[in-house]
Amino acid sequence: MLTSRSAVRRPPEPVRAPTPELPASLPRIRRLGRVRLPVTLGHRPWATAYRMPNGRVVWCVRLWQDGSVVRAVVSTAVVRSYAERSGLARLLAEVEALAEPEGGACPTVA
């Protein structure tokens, strides 16, 4: 059996060199969850909530615009306002549950 010279010089497996793990203290973007936005009767895109390293929650929504899909990043206030104006109480409750502060609801002081 003949082998080419380039095949002989190649390492047996193309594996990356080991890299150290990222430190746990590095702030990361976390995916919180997603909800369906009833835009029209036949169009209900997913809205995915992400918590940014600074604590803000943003929503990524894929919408149709001019015959193609366009990603839009909006704030929680925009999604909440849409749910309120449309009378979608269940959607509003889901948005509130996902977008609450990291420690949960703030306790009331007596």
Secondary structure, 3 states (H helix, E strand, C coil): CCCCHHHHHCCCCCCCCCCCCCCCCCCCCEEEEEEECCCCCCCCCEEEEEECCCCCEEEEEEEEECCEEEEEEEEHHHHHHHHHHHCCHHHHHHHHHHHCCCCCCCCCCC
